[in-house]
Amino acid sequence: MTSQVLTTQISPLTVWARLLRGHAAARRELSTQLVGLHGLTINDFEALLALSHAEGQALRRIDLAEALQLTPSGVTRLLEGLERAGYVDRATCASDGRVTYAVLTGAGRAKLDESSCSHVGGIAALFEERYSAGELETLAELLGRLPGAAAADGGECTAGAE
């Protein structure tokens, strides 16, 4: 009798589904924490973070939409809430009135600083509860092979660095 070793291969479709579902669940959990502790969604936080790293702490709204992977109308809705809260101001281009900018305010900077430690801690807890240091290194290397992912090193996720 010949013994056969049965191997199960995970299909790319299974990997894709797990990546999407894992991302959605992690994003939902982290957003719930941010909203509960600081009244910010993940998109709010990421917008404030992007503005904090921009020259003059301002970005054209279309550039912010691209950075956040939102549609222009999606970033408009996002910025309306941040403007109402006093975290972002709207500015126009002196040479072209059609161009508008989102500008981080002092209150927005303070909110970003206030929320950063707990958000980064939540991210660390989410991953460190599930993966060893070696597994995180492997996971980062593997995900870094996806288009556009290698440039994301997490350094943009610390407030205070402008």
Secondary structure, DSSP 8 states (H G I E B T S, - for coil): -----------HHHHHHHHHHHHHHHHHHHHHHHHHHHS--HHHHHHHHHHHHSGGGEEEHHHHHHHHT--HHHHHHHHHHHHHTTSEEEEE-SS-TT-EEEEE-HHHHHHHHHHHHHHHHHHHHHHHTT--HHHHHHHHHHHTTSTTTTT--SGGGSTT--
